[in-house]
Every structure is written in structure tokens, then in C-alpha cells.
Amino acid sequence: MTNAIPLLSIDWSDAEEQALVLQFVLAAEPATDTVQQLENLVDLFVTAGNHAAFVRDQFPPEGVSLTLTARDHSSPLRPVFSLRARGLDVRSVQVLRNISWRFSAQAHPIVSVEIRDRTPNTSPRRFELPAAEWGTEEEAYPPLSNRLGFRVEREDPLDYRKSRRCLVEFGRPVPNDVIDAAIARAREWVSLAELGAFSPPAKPPEEAEVWEDVVAAYDEYSVELVMSLFEASELSWNVLLNLLAHFSRTIEPVTLVTIE
């Protein structure tokens, strides 16, 4: 499979609410199952985005939305997805770039990924998103919300390849449906990470591996995430914390997140 990096083209208005068009340009006509795989990637991105994974740092997480309004596969080489967004940070496109890069290398070659802002009464401008390299990760990856509403404790790893653990704690014993919902929310982040969405500067997305070991209830107060291998940027935790901020404000308050 080709190792060519898909080109990225972004037109962006920074309007609070946006009508966006996402188009992939494929190098060859895809098989039906390939189209379905690509749709699954977009669906995962939209689901996480609708849960404030890619919220702008000053925007309230509970006010974020991202929905898929239409799919157009009339041109097999140019599948198109129409999106409606609110409070979406432009650096979310880095996630699309990386999962597309991995998909292009491992499944079906993608020539380019294009985002067009079609929001009425705006003047979108061409936006150049830097690659996630040493010294540019903060400009490249989605930011951390400044409205988390819970405490975060971090222990810096000595080796980014070692296993990582995160514990999400609630202020009371919570019922099973809350635990299950928190696990589902955490899995959105894990699934993106496993697809190379947050690859570190040292590795391209198709080589960066994140292996889930545990995503489960730790006790009646908390949920535990354990990755046996974590080849991802430290900025990836921003996306998990944003997801948990949305969860905390809409389902059950989170009191503490510990990242080890």
C-alpha cells in the first residue's frame, strides 16, 4: 500500500456555527467495503466531535455539536460528507488528517482530504495546519477546554512507549448505566488513538500504535483506562479530557481525572 501522505486543504471561517463539506479524493475507485470503512472513520470523528472532543478552548463543552447531515458518493473517487458544527476547533482536522493517513497507507490510497466552509454570510480563508512535529504539537492538535470543571492530576511518563493509565473518578457511587456511558465515552478516544489520530512527532500515524488493555469500571466510583502500549502525543489527553468535560456537564459530574 502507498505511503504517500494525503494532501490537506482547509477553508475556515471561525464562525461559531458552521456548514462544512468534507471531501476525500481517492487514488482509485474503492470497493464497497472500503467505502464503508471510510464512512466508519467519519462517523467516529463526528460522534467524538459531537461530544466536545474538539471544542474550542473558550467554548462551553455542553454547547458543542457536530452532526453529519448528508453523504454523497455519486462520484466514487470523491466521497463527500456534509457536516453541521458548533464550537468546533480547526485543529480537529489534524485528527482527520492522521486517521486518513493511516487509512491511506493500510487500506486504500487517499490523494487529499479537503474541508470547505460553506457557512452563509462568512468569508472563509485558507488555513494552513502544521504537522504535529517537535515544537508544533500545540498548534497542530486540538486544545484543552478551559472549562473542564474537575481536577486533573498528571504524572509525566519517563518513556512514551510505556503503558499508560487513566482513572476517572466521580463524587459518589454511580449506577451501572453511568459507568457504561463513561466507558463508551472513553472508548471514543481510545478508538481514535488506535487509528493513529494523535501520532507523536517520532512516528507517522500508520506506525504509531496504541493498544487498549483495560477500559472498564474500577469500582463503583470510577472508570479505569489502561493502554499496554501508548505511542501517542501527550496532547492526545486534551481530547479525552474534553470528552469527559462534556460528560461531566451533561450526564454525571466528574471530580478527578488522574493520568499516569
BAGU-373823 format. One line per field, with one value per residue: x, y, z of N, C-alpha, C in turn. Coordinates in steps of 0.05 Angstrom, whole numbers, padded with zeros to 5 digits. Example, Ala and Ser with C-alpha at 12.3 -4.5 7.8 and 13.67 -1.06 7.14 Angstrom:
n.east <- (00264_00257)
n.north <- (-00114_-00045)
n.up <- (00156_00142)
ca.east <- (00246_00273)
ca.north <- (-00090_-00021)
ca.up <- (00156_00143)
c.east <- (00264_00258)
c.north <- (-00066_00001)
c.up <- (00156_00157)
//
This chain:
n.east <- (00017_00009_00053_00045_00031_-00032_-00054_-00073_-00125_-00155_-00210_-00233_-00277_-00283_-00332_-00382_-00423_-00422_-00427_-00400_-00362_-00336_-00289_-00261_-00208_-00196_-00147_-00159_-00215_-00258_-00273_-00336_-00334_-00291_-00309_-00347_-00313_-00287_-00330_-00341_-00297_-00307_-00356_-00339_-00306_-00344_-00380_-00347_-00334_-00384_-00389_-00357_-00302_-00267_-00270_-00269_-00223_-00245_-00299_-00362_-00364_-00413_-00443_-00427_-00433_-00434_-00453_-00471_-00498_-00508_-00489_-00452_-00439_-00437_-00397_-00348_-00293_-00291_-00316_-00363_-00379_-00427_-00427_-00451_-00431_-00416_-00379_-00331_-00262_-00211_-00166_-00184_-00184_-00134_-00138_-00171_-00136_-00094_-00119_-00137_-00089_-00066_-00105_-00099_-00048_-00055_-00103_-00132_-00110_-00109_-00112_-00121_-00148_-00202_-00230_-00284_-00311_-00377_-00409_-00462_-00458_-00405_-00333_-00293_-00225_-00163_-00131_-00072_-00053_-00006_00039_00043_00097_00160_00156_00113_00066_00025_00002_-00017_-00051_-00117_-00141_-00141_-00200_-00217_-00255_-00262_-00280_-00267_-00215_-00149_-00097_-00031_00021_00082_00106_00164_00180_00153_00135_00119_00068_00006_-00039_-00104_-00149_-00215_-00255_-00315_-00358_-00390_-00419_-00437_-00492_-00497_-00510_-00489_-00434_-00428_-00439_-00397_-00354_-00364_-00357_-00303_-00282_-00288_-00246_-00203_-00210_-00200_-00147_-00123_-00126_-00086_-00094_-00070_-00015_00054_00109_00153_00135_00099_00028_00012_00047_00046_00027_-00027_-00048_-00103_-00114_-00146_-00210_-00254_-00300_-00271_-00284_-00344_-00343_-00311_-00278_-00231_-00176_-00129_-00072_-00032_00009_00030_00036_00031_00017_00027_-00009_-00055_-00086_-00115_-00161_-00188_-00199_-00231_-00276_-00292_-00305_-00351_-00384_-00385_-00415_-00463_-00482_-00460_-00427_-00357_-00303_-00247_-00191_-00140_-00078_-00030)
n.north <- (-00024_00046_00096_00149_00214_00239_00299_00361_00406_00465_00507_00558_00592_00607_00618_00613_00575_00528_00508_00454_00421_00360_00328_00272_00255_00201_00154_00112_00075_00055_-00007_-00033_-00047_-00017_00036_00034_00027_00077_00110_00094_00115_00170_00173_00160_00204_00245_00230_00233_00287_00311_00303_00340_00332_00361_00414_00486_00524_00565_00555_00532_00465_00436_00461_00448_00419_00369_00345_00297_00313_00298_00250_00239_00198_00198_00207_00161_00168_00212_00217_00251_00288_00322_00368_00395_00442_00465_00506_00481_00467_00486_00454_00404_00381_00360_00310_00284_00286_00251_00201_00191_00188_00141_00105_00111_00089_00037_00015_00039_00081_00150_00212_00266_00305_00347_00404_00447_00508_00526_00563_00609_00679_00689_00696_00652_00632_00608_00559_00539_00483_00462_00405_00354_00362_00363_00416_00439_00415_00436_00475_00442_00401_00388_00435_00440_00446_00504_00500_00455_00437_00400_00368_00355_00310_00297_00252_00255_00214_00171_00147_00148_00102_00067_00032_00064_00096_00116_00145_00157_00192_00196_00235_00205_00140_00111_00091_00032_00045_00096_00086_00052_00089_00125_00092_00082_00133_00142_00103_00125_00160_00124_00093_00129_00141_00091_00089_00121_00175_00213_00215_00215_00262_00230_00187_00167_00166_00114_00081_00090_00061_00046_00008_-00020_-00042_-00044_-00018_-00002_-00010_00011_00014_00026_00080_00098_00096_00060_00067_00032_00029_-00016_-00005_00058_00099_00157_00227_00270_00310_00286_00273_00318_00314_00270_00291_00334_00306_00282_00328_00345_00301_00305_00351_00340_00289_00261_00289_00294_00287_00281_00269_00226_00220_00176)
n.up <- (00000_-00013_00014_00011_00035_00048_00018_00049_00052_00074_00083_00123_00169_00222_00245_00296_00289_00237_00169_00139_00089_00076_00037_00007_-00035_-00075_-00096_-00129_-00153_-00102_-00067_-00044_00011_00027_00022_00063_00107_00106_00115_00168_00195_00189_00217_00269_00280_00278_00319_00365_00361_00368_00421_00443_00437_00406_00422_00419_00458_00490_00490_00515_00534_00536_00499_00449_00384_00332_00273_00223_00163_00110_00060_00001_-00049_-00103_-00139_-00145_-00135_-00104_-00049_-00009_00050_00087_00139_00201_00246_00313_00353_00340_00338_00293_00293_00298_00249_00244_00267_00230_00187_00205_00215_00164_00137_00159_00142_00086_00080_00097_00078_00032_-00020_-00009_-00039_-00025_00029_00040_00068_00066_00082_00083_00106_00109_00095_00111_00106_00088_00099_00072_00109_00140_00169_00214_00212_00263_00296_00332_00375_00350_00365_00399_00366_00328_00346_00375_00425_00497_00534_00571_00609_00641_00693_00732_00772_00750_00752_00736_00718_00693_00641_00638_00593_00530_00507_00545_00583_00596_00642_00662_00708_00721_00763_00801_00844_00877_00891_00831_00787_00745_00692_00685_00692_00647_00606_00613_00601_00547_00527_00538_00504_00454_00450_00456_00411_00369_00381_00372_00318_00301_00307_00340_00332_00353_00346_00332_00303_00244_00230_00211_00235_00289_00349_00392_00444_00471_00537_00583_00591_00634_00690_00751_00804_00842_00841_00799_00733_00696_00651_00614_00576_00543_00508_00487_00439_00427_00422_00478_00478_00463_00507_00517_00485_00507_00558_00544_00524_00571_00600_00574_00586_00641_00648_00626_00639_00686_00742_00740_00785_00791_00749_00738_00707_00689)
ca.east <- (00000_00024_00060_00042_00015_-00054_-00053_-00094_-00134_-00175_-00222_-00245_-00287_-00284_-00359_-00390_-00437_-00411_-00435_-00375_-00362_-00312_-00286_-00237_-00201_-00184_-00129_-00171_-00243_-00258_-00292_-00358_-00326_-00272_-00326_-00358_-00291_-00283_-00354_-00338_-00278_-00321_-00376_-00325_-00298_-00369_-00390_-00329_-00337_-00410_-00386_-00338_-00274_-00250_-00282_-00252_-00216_-00262_-00327_-00372_-00366_-00441_-00456_-00415_-00447_-00423_-00472_-00468_-00524_-00511_-00467_-00454_-00420_-00444_-00371_-00334_-00267_-00293_-00337_-00368_-00395_-00435_-00427_-00460_-00414_-00418_-00357_-00310_-00236_-00200_-00146_-00197_-00177_-00110_-00147_-00179_-00111_-00079_-00133_-00137_-00061_-00063_-00123_-00086_-00025_-00061_-00128_-00138_-00096_-00123_-00096_-00124_-00171_-00209_-00251_-00293_-00331_-00398_-00427_-00472_-00450_-00378_-00312_-00273_-00198_-00147_-00118_-00050_-00050_00021_00042_00050_00125_00171_00154_00088_00043_00003_-00010_-00027_-00071_-00139_-00134_-00155_-00220_-00211_-00279_-00265_-00297_-00257_-00187_-00133_-00070_-00015_00047_00096_00119_00192_00183_00127_00127_00110_00039_-00006_-00064_-00120_-00171_-00236_-00269_-00339_-00360_-00409_-00423_-00456_-00505_-00483_-00515_-00470_-00408_-00427_-00437_-00370_-00336_-00369_-00345_-00274_-00275_-00286_-00218_-00185_-00213_-00185_-00118_-00115_-00125_-00064_-00104_-00053_00012_00075_00128_00173_00123_00076_00003_00009_00065_00041_00008_-00039_-00061_-00121_-00112_-00170_-00228_-00275_-00304_-00251_-00301_-00370_-00337_-00292_-00272_-00202_-00166_-00101_-00061_-00007_00029_00019_00053_00013_00025_00016_-00032_-00079_-00102_-00134_-00186_-00202_-00209_-00254_-00298_-00301_-00318_-00379_-00397_-00389_-00435_-00488_-00491_-00453_-00403_-00331_-00289_-00218_-00180_-00112_-00064_-00004)
ca.north <- (00000_00070_00111_00177_00228_00254_00328_00372_00433_00475_00534_00560_00619_00611_00624_00596_00553_00525_00487_00445_00400_00344_00312_00256_00248_00175_00149_00092_00070_00037_-00028_-00026_-00048_00005_00059_00031_00033_00106_00122_00089_00135_00196_00170_00162_00232_00261_00223_00246_00316_00318_00301_00362_00323_00381_00440_00509_00526_00584_00549_00513_00438_00427_00476_00438_00399_00362_00325_00290_00319_00285_00235_00239_00180_00197_00205_00141_00177_00236_00216_00277_00287_00349_00370_00419_00443_00488_00506_00462_00479_00478_00434_00378_00370_00344_00283_00273_00282_00228_00175_00187_00180_00113_00091_00111_00071_00009_00004_00048_00106_00176_00233_00290_00310_00375_00416_00472_00521_00537_00578_00634_00706_00689_00697_00632_00637_00584_00555_00520_00469_00450_00377_00351_00356_00374_00445_00448_00398_00452_00488_00422_00383_00402_00446_00433_00465_00518_00497_00426_00435_00379_00369_00336_00304_00284_00242_00254_00188_00171_00135_00149_00076_00050_00031_00088_00091_00140_00138_00177_00189_00211_00243_00188_00115_00116_00067_00019_00059_00118_00073_00043_00112_00135_00074_00087_00159_00137_00086_00142_00170_00102_00084_00149_00137_00066_00095_00139_00203_00231_00204_00233_00271_00209_00165_00173_00153_00086_00065_00096_00041_00048_-00018_-00020_-00065_-00043_00005_-00016_00000_00005_00008_00039_00109_00106_00081_00058_00062_00023_00023_-00031_00010_00084_00115_00179_00253_00277_00328_00270_00273_00341_00305_00254_00309_00349_00287_00279_00353_00344_00280_00316_00373_00331_00263_00257_00305_00282_00302_00279_00251_00221_00209_00165)
ca.up <- (00000_-00015_00038_00005_00054_00035_00019_00066_00044_00093_00083_00150_00175_00251_00254_00318_00276_00211_00150_00128_00069_00078_00013_00003_-00063_-00074_-00119_-00146_-00146_-00079_-00064_-00026_00039_00031_00027_00089_00126_00106_00129_00196_00205_00191_00238_00295_00283_00283_00345_00385_00358_00380_00450_00451_00436_00393_00428_00421_00486_00505_00484_00535_00523_00533_00477_00424_00368_00306_00261_00194_00151_00084_00047_-00027_-00062_-00132_-00152_-00128_-00127_-00088_-00029_00004_00074_00096_00168_00214_00270_00331_00373_00331_00334_00267_00296_00296_00223_00247_00273_00204_00171_00214_00210_00135_00130_00166_00123_00060_00080_00103_00067_00005_-00022_-00009_-00051_-00009_00047_00036_00085_00056_00099_00066_00123_00096_00105_00122_00086_00096_00089_00071_00135_00138_00194_00215_00220_00291_00299_00357_00377_00337_00373_00409_00343_00309_00358_00389_00450_00522_00543_00597_00625_00648_00717_00750_00777_00734_00763_00715_00725_00668_00636_00633_00567_00518_00497_00566_00587_00609_00657_00669_00726_00720_00788_00807_00872_00891_00877_00808_00777_00723_00667_00684_00687_00619_00589_00615_00586_00519_00520_00537_00481_00431_00449_00451_00383_00353_00386_00359_00289_00295_00307_00356_00330_00364_00325_00325_00287_00228_00240_00205_00252_00318_00360_00419_00449_00495_00555_00600_00594_00649_00717_00771_00827_00838_00839_00779_00709_00691_00624_00614_00549_00546_00492_00482_00421_00420_00433_00504_00472_00459_00531_00515_00473_00527_00579_00533_00524_00599_00609_00564_00602_00668_00647_00614_00649_00715_00748_00745_00805_00788_00729_00742_00684_00697)
c.east <- (00018_00030_00057_00023_-00007_-00050_-00076_-00100_-00158_-00184_-00238_-00254_-00286_-00311_-00366_-00404_-00428_-00425_-00409_-00379_-00335_-00311_-00260_-00233_-00185_-00167_-00140_-00199_-00244_-00278_-00313_-00349_-00306_-00288_-00338_-00337_-00287_-00306_-00352_-00319_-00292_-00342_-00363_-00317_-00322_-00379_-00373_-00332_-00363_-00409_-00363_-00309_-00256_-00261_-00261_-00247_-00234_-00292_-00337_-00376_-00395_-00455_-00446_-00434_-00432_-00441_-00466_-00496_-00529_-00486_-00472_-00432_-00425_-00418_-00354_-00307_-00267_-00317_-00339_-00386_-00401_-00438_-00438_-00446_-00420_-00395_-00334_-00284_-00224_-00179_-00157_-00190_-00151_-00117_-00156_-00155_-00097_-00093_-00135_-00109_-00057_-00081_-00111_-00063_-00033_-00085_-00132_-00125_-00114_-00104_-00097_-00149_-00177_-00233_-00258_-00315_-00352_-00418_-00436_-00461_-00423_-00358_-00290_-00246_-00183_-00131_-00097_-00046_-00022_00020_00050_00079_00135_00169_00128_00063_00020_-00012_-00024_-00051_-00093_-00131_-00150_-00175_-00211_-00235_-00284_-00284_-00290_-00227_-00173_-00106_-00055_00012_00062_00110_00148_00198_00156_00117_00116_00079_00030_-00032_-00078_-00144_-00190_-00254_-00294_-00341_-00379_-00409_-00444_-00467_-00490_-00487_-00496_-00442_-00407_-00425_-00409_-00350_-00339_-00356_-00314_-00265_-00274_-00258_-00199_-00186_-00198_-00155_-00107_-00112_-00103_-00071_-00086_-00024_00033_00093_00147_00162_00101_00052_00001_00027_00060_00020_-00001_-00055_-00077_-00117_-00138_-00184_-00253_-00279_-00281_-00264_-00327_-00367_-00322_-00290_-00242_-00196_-00136_-00094_-00034_00016_00016_00038_00035_00024_00013_-00008_-00058_-00098_-00121_-00161_-00202_-00214_-00232_-00279_-00310_-00314_-00347_-00395_-00404_-00411_-00462_-00499_-00486_-00427_-00379_-00316_-00258_-00211_-00150_-00100_-00036_00012)
c.north <- (00025_00083_00141_00190_00243_00285_00338_00401_00441_00503_00537_00589_00626_00621_00605_00571_00552_00503_00479_00422_00386_00326_00297_00252_00222_00170_00128_00086_00049_00015_-00020_-00026_-00026_00031_00058_00036_00063_00120_00117_00108_00162_00195_00173_00190_00249_00255_00236_00276_00326_00317_00319_00353_00345_00409_00463_00515_00544_00577_00529_00486_00429_00440_00466_00419_00394_00340_00321_00294_00306_00271_00235_00222_00178_00195_00186_00151_00201_00235_00242_00274_00316_00348_00396_00420_00468_00485_00488_00477_00468_00456_00405_00364_00354_00314_00269_00267_00256_00202_00170_00177_00150_00096_00089_00092_00042_-00003_00013_00076_00130_00197_00258_00289_00340_00382_00443_00483_00535_00552_00604_00659_00706_00691_00678_00639_00610_00582_00533_00508_00455_00420_00376_00342_00368_00404_00456_00433_00415_00467_00468_00406_00399_00411_00434_00454_00478_00517_00468_00423_00413_00381_00348_00334_00288_00276_00239_00227_00192_00162_00134_00122_00059_00050_00056_00080_00117_00130_00162_00173_00207_00216_00226_00160_00119_00090_00056_00033_00083_00107_00065_00067_00124_00118_00078_00113_00156_00121_00103_00152_00147_00093_00103_00145_00112_00069_00115_00169_00223_00222_00224_00241_00249_00188_00176_00158_00123_00069_00069_00076_00049_00022_-00016_-00045_-00067_-00017_-00006_-00001_-00008_-00002_00024_00070_00117_00086_00083_00053_00054_00017_00009_-00019_00036_00101_00137_00204_00257_00296_00312_00270_00297_00331_00288_00272_00326_00331_00284_00305_00354_00324_00291_00337_00363_00305_00259_00273_00287_00299_00303_00260_00250_00208_00201_00155)
c.up <- (00000_00012_00033_00026_00040_00039_00036_00056_00061_00085_00108_00156_00204_00261_00277_00308_00247_00195_00135_00108_00070_00053_00013_-00027_-00062_-00099_-00138_-00136_-00123_-00081_-00044_00003_00046_00037_00055_00111_00129_00121_00159_00209_00209_00214_00266_00300_00291_00311_00367_00384_00371_00410_00459_00451_00425_00397_00428_00451_00503_00503_00505_00523_00518_00510_00449_00410_00342_00295_00232_00182_00124_00076_00017_-00039_-00091_-00149_-00135_-00119_-00109_-00068_-00013_00028_00082_00126_00177_00241_00287_00352_00366_00326_00307_00269_00297_00270_00224_00252_00247_00187_00179_00209_00180_00125_00135_00147_00096_00058_00083_00089_00038_00002_-00025_-00020_-00033_00008_00046_00054_00073_00074_00081_00083_00110_00110_00120_00099_00094_00084_00089_00097_00132_00166_00195_00221_00249_00293_00326_00355_00364_00346_00383_00387_00325_00320_00373_00417_00473_00529_00569_00615_00633_00672_00736_00752_00760_00747_00742_00727_00698_00664_00631_00604_00553_00508_00520_00568_00602_00622_00663_00686_00727_00745_00790_00837_00889_00877_00855_00798_00752_00696_00664_00679_00658_00600_00590_00600_00556_00510_00519_00513_00455_00428_00443_00422_00364_00356_00372_00329_00281_00296_00320_00355_00340_00341_00315_00306_00270_00237_00234_00221_00282_00328_00388_00423_00475_00511_00571_00596_00607_00676_00735_00797_00822_00836_00814_00755_00704_00662_00627_00585_00554_00529_00483_00466_00410_00433_00460_00500_00467_00483_00531_00505_00493_00549_00569_00532_00552_00610_00599_00580_00629_00669_00638_00626_00678_00720_00754_00766_00801_00765_00734_00718_00692_00673)
//
